[in-house]
Amino acid sequence: MNYKTDVLIIGGGISGLTLAIKLAEFAPNENILLITKEELEECNTFYAQGGVACVWNEKDSFKKHIQDTLDAGDGLCNEEIVGEIISKVPERINELIDWGIEFTKNKDGAYDLGREGGHSERRILHVNDLTGEYIEKTLIRKVKICKNVELKENMCAINLYTRNLKCYGAYVLNQITNEIHNISAKAIVLATGGAGKIYLYTSNPDVASGDGIAMAYRAGATIANMEFYQFHPTCLYHPYAKSFLITEAMRGEGAILKDIKGNQFMQKYHHLKELAPRDIVSRAIDTELKKTGDDYVFLDIASKKDPEFIKTHFPGVYNKCLEYNIDITKDPIPIVPAAHYCCGGVLTDINGMTNVKNLYVLGESACTGLHGANRLASNSLVEGLVCAYNCAKSLSKKITDIKIKEFKPWEPGNAIPSTEAVIISQNWDEIRRFMQNYVGIVRTNRRLQRANKRINLILDEIERYYWDFKIEKNLVELRNLATVAKIIIVSAISRKESRGIHYNIDYPNKERIARTSKIEKPW
Ligand SMILES: Cc1cc2nc3c(=O)[nH]c(=O)nc-3n(C[C@H](O)[C@H](O)[C@H](O)COP(=O)(O)OP(=O)(O)OC[C@H]3O[C@@H](n4cnc5c(N)ncnc54)[C@H](O)[C@@H]3O)c2cc1C
């Protein structure tokens, strides 16, 4: 079936929903269609815990927030973009408050401003440790009353339709009917989130398979800084537990890291031990795991705090771990570092504009220059908010002048129903395992070259099978995972230094001049 709409938004996290709401306001005569791969709530935004970084009181200043962002970005941020985004955050947060978000307050009735690693001031607004869930639910409530916005769930975008660096729409798999629709639009916006599923361990939900970045790459968009994948040091390790973060606050309360024999190790890596910065702790755990060949290390709060304290301070972690028969008041928690945030993405300006005409990218899929070589904690939700607002403003001024052009239906190829799901799952497992081990927290030239050889084999295999098999979500995701994995590997190989979160033992120092890495088709 063919659909026509004025603006097609792919993705329903903070970026996609904010864009839809603001565009409905600024361009009330345009039709907006927003699609999501699974249910509307399933996205990185929903799982965000810490909060949103915002200069909120007179003790703090934009200058300080900007400097903290630049320091984290380690020479690779675009200073102008950092200034523009950070200074617009309070306006957007006030609007969220108007829309119904009730950020947590302290006893005096003032907002309880949290402090996180890398921030020189208390500036994290939060709704306990469920900030993302509250934001997502509020935005969903708001978007549902916008008359010119239509929402469609379980629609998996497969590919964009582009000619000569101009985008006309997208092919989309309806996962309920198994039909492939072509949706033509005046403007197409990718707000598809991160790509954590490329790694064996990730804090991201299953939808985060880098689809938007891969689709944009195939359409000819420039991709930047993909070697900078941020890892969170402590994710629950359990065969049935997917993507559960153990909050850093637990280390703040004295929890210690131990190998599986019970030996502490952080003293070997940093004088602050467990309280060292996030990337140092991740690197230390990764080094221990590579040295011992073990699958996990332990985070032990039980021997440091009494059961009552643990239950009242960490009810979420306590209850989640109990589901897996781990009583954290008695037992240490098995953990691994996990892929958390994609600092690179599709190169855009502050309005989400790419080098492909009528194609826009927002949020975690975009690389605006805010994060540089490492993201400052709680700076990503606000980037989504500000850039989505800007995108709505800029699109509303030009959208009426663009004509919709219909394009040819999807050519199904042989469309053989896949009887060999094993090929797909084998390739998935392979990619995620070698990305974790060779292109993860600690890299070497040799590991990167090994990964490159393996990804080439898999890409070749996928290319051959892809066109024979009937299109299914797993296959779409596999192809995207492989494409984004290749982009990360090539970007990591091209960086002959260690900077921010890219750490290569063979190039331990920084180059004199900081350089943004850019990837364009072909490799
Ligand atoms: C556990 C966790 C904790 C975090 N904590 C914080 C925090 O405290 N503060 C902070 O600032 N950031 C935090 N982050 C990061 C932040 O949540 C994300 O960067 C941000 O939510 C990304 O928003 P987004 O709109 O770009 O994408 P998302 O919210 O991930 O939304 C992506 C959307 O794209 C859709 N999609 C993907 N592929 C397709 C496709 N092929 N077809 C159709 N739809 C598709 C998905 O269905 C989804 O609707 C955290 C992330 C995680 C995982």
The ligand as an SDF file (V2000), in Angstrom:
LIG
                    3D

 53 58  0  0  0  0  0  0  0  0999 V2000
   19.2650    2.9170   30.4800 C   0  0  0  0  0  0  0  0  0  0  0  0
   19.5000    4.2920   29.9110 C   0  0  0  0  0  0  0  0  0  0  0  0
   19.6380    5.3840   30.7660 C   0  0  0  0  0  0  0  0  0  0  0  0
   19.8410    6.6700   30.2370 C   0  0  0  0  0  0  0  0  0  0  0  0
   19.8840    7.7430   31.0820 N   0  0  0  0  0  0  0  0  0  0  0  0
   19.9540    9.0020   30.5530 C   0  0  0  0  0  0  0  0  0  0  0  0
   19.8490   10.1490   31.3850 C   0  0  0  0  0  0  0  0  0  0  0  0
   19.6780   10.0470   32.5950 O   0  0  0  0  0  0  0  0  0  0  0  0
   19.9370   11.3770   30.8070 N   0  0  0  0  0  0  0  0  0  0  0  0
   20.1210   11.5590   29.4610 C   0  0  0  0  0  0  0  0  0  0  0  0
   20.2000   12.7070   28.9890 O   0  0  0  0  0  0  0  0  0  0  0  0
   20.2050   10.4670   28.6550 N   0  0  0  0  0  0  0  0  0  0  0  0
   20.1110    9.2140   29.1490 C   0  0  0  0  0  0  0  0  0  0  0  0
   20.1800    8.1360   28.3290 N   0  0  0  0  0  0  0  0  0  0  0  0
   20.3020    8.3730   26.8810 C   0  0  0  0  0  0  0  0  0  0  0  0
   18.9690    8.8660   26.3210 C   0  0  0  0  0  0  0  0  0  0  0  0
   17.9250    8.1440   26.9250 O   0  0  0  0  0  0  0  0  0  0  0  0
   18.8860    8.6730   24.8060 C   0  0  0  0  0  0  0  0  0  0  0  0
   20.0340    9.1740   24.1990 O   0  0  0  0  0  0  0  0  0  0  0  0
   17.6660    9.4110   24.2380 C   0  0  0  0  0  0  0  0  0  0  0  0
   16.5210    8.9950   24.9170 O   0  0  0  0  0  0  0  0  0  0  0  0
   17.5210    9.1280   22.7490 C   0  0  0  0  0  0  0  0  0  0  0  0
   16.3210    9.6710   22.3040 O   0  0  0  0  0  0  0  0  0  0  0  0
   15.9090    9.5430   20.7710 P   0  0  0  0  0  0  0  0  0  0  0  0
   14.6400   10.2820   20.6010 O   0  0  0  0  0  0  0  0  0  0  0  0
   17.0600    9.9200   19.9300 O   0  0  0  0  0  0  0  0  0  0  0  0
   15.7130    7.9760   20.5380 O   0  0  0  0  0  0  0  0  0  0  0  0
   14.8770    6.8730   21.3310 P   0  0  0  0  0  0  0  0  0  0  0  0
   14.2570    7.3800   22.5450 O   0  0  0  0  0  0  0  0  0  0  0  0
   15.7500    5.6800   21.4720 O   0  0  0  0  0  0  0  0  0  0  0  0
   13.7260    6.5000   20.2800 O   0  0  0  0  0  0  0  0  0  0  0  0
   14.0280    5.7900   19.1070 C   0  0  0  0  0  0  0  0  0  0  0  0
   12.7390    5.5170   18.3520 C   0  0  0  0  0  0  0  0  0  0  0  0
   13.0570    5.0930   17.0250 O   0  0  0  0  0  0  0  0  0  0  0  0
   12.2340    3.9860   16.6870 C   0  0  0  0  0  0  0  0  0  0  0  0
   12.9070    3.2030   15.6360 N   0  0  0  0  0  0  0  0  0  0  0  0
   14.1710    2.7040   15.6270 C   0  0  0  0  0  0  0  0  0  0  0  0
   14.3980    2.0570   14.4610 N   0  0  0  0  0  0  0  0  0  0  0  0
   13.2500    2.1300   13.7290 C   0  0  0  0  0  0  0  0  0  0  0  0
   12.8520    1.6430   12.4760 C   0  0  0  0  0  0  0  0  0  0  0  0
   13.6690    0.9220   11.6940 N   0  0  0  0  0  0  0  0  0  0  0  0
   11.5890    1.8910   12.0550 N   0  0  0  0  0  0  0  0  0  0  0  0
   10.7110    2.6020   12.8220 C   0  0  0  0  0  0  0  0  0  0  0  0
   11.0620    3.1000   14.0350 N   0  0  0  0  0  0  0  0  0  0  0  0
   12.3020    2.8710   14.4800 C   0  0  0  0  0  0  0  0  0  0  0  0
   12.0510    3.2290   17.9830 C   0  0  0  0  0  0  0  0  0  0  0  0
   10.9190    2.4020   17.8880 O   0  0  0  0  0  0  0  0  0  0  0  0
   11.8780    4.4130   18.9520 C   0  0  0  0  0  0  0  0  0  0  0  0
   10.5360    4.8380   18.9240 O   0  0  0  0  0  0  0  0  0  0  0  0
   19.9650    6.8480   28.8260 C   0  0  0  0  0  0  0  0  0  0  0  0
   19.8440    5.7500   27.9860 C   0  0  0  0  0  0  0  0  0  0  0  0
   19.6020    4.4800   28.5090 C   0  0  0  0  0  0  0  0  0  0  0  0
   19.4520    3.3270   27.5720 C   0  0  0  0  0  0  0  0  0  0  0  0
  1  2  1  0
  2  3  1  0
  2 52  2  0
  3  4  2  0
  4  5  1  0
  4 50  1  0
  5  6  2  0
  6  7  1  0
  6 13  1  0
  7  8  2  0
  7  9  1  0
  9 10  1  0
 10 11  2  0
 10 12  1  0
 12 13  2  0
 13 14  1  0
 14 15  1  0
 14 50  1  0
 15 16  1  0
 16 17  1  0
 16 18  1  0
 18 19  1  0
 18 20  1  0
 20 21  1  0
 20 22  1  0
 22 23  1  0
 23 24  1  0
 24 25  2  0
 24 26  1  0
 24 27  1  0
 27 28  1  0
 28 29  2  0
 28 30  1  0
 28 31  1  0
 31 32  1  0
 32 33  1  0
 33 34  1  0
 33 48  1  0
 34 35  1  0
 35 36  1  0
 35 46  1  0
 36 37  1  0
 36 45  1  0
 37 38  2  0
 38 39  1  0
 39 40  1  0
 39 45  2  0
 40 41  1  0
 40 42  2  0
 42 43  1  0
 43 44  2  0
 44 45  1  0
 46 47  1  0
 46 48  1  0
 48 49  1  0
 50 51  2  0
 51 52  1  0
 52 53  1  0
M  END
$$$$
